[in-house]
């Protein structure tokens, strides 16, 4: 066989075996794309390197949240249980609430744990994971009227202000929808717990449905809220949610360790002691 034909045959063999390899590589990249796009993009995230100091437990707290002092004390206790040095970062933002991209950016740069997230099923993206709850708290009905001891005692004409979109608000609306129109309390959605409590203070509503830690925080700092008291939610059942810390989903080893630390601190009474120290309206999560 002439030399040129031998050369062409070799080229043909290379192409025959090379093309299937190229075909099998391409789908692998296509399959990886959805996972990438499930993660938010934080400006400058590619400039954030992996931290080198593994002896610290970095945690974030938001002073705008009513439980931030309690959350900080619990995070310090978790760090101690893991024999790590607690490293606190206080979130400072001008916004009332951050969107998920901003939270993601804060996590990348400052936090292993971001304290103070309600354990809402399927409430967070795939990039995020929550620890087990370190306490449980309730949404409560609150009034300034000393003659009202339960929701059942509230006259139908007297209005309720409920923090909108919460599980307690949804439960209340569902209950009212099953009542005859003349037996329903007028119910007004409130954008925040603070707005609901302010509306109760100025007499716009007679009962507020709010997150119990928000009432606790107001009563600690503002004497005008001192006379507000929690009433029995009957005929509705209590609405309780666990609260834990947000983590990046790929931190599986650390999340397991944190969960074990929270469980140990719950069992030995450490978290109960912290809640009692602050007279915080919550219970240790079982």
Order of alpha helices (4+ residues) and beta strands (2+ residues): alpha-beta-alpha-beta-alpha-beta-beta-beta-beta-alpha-beta-alpha-beta-alpha-beta-beta-alpha-alpha
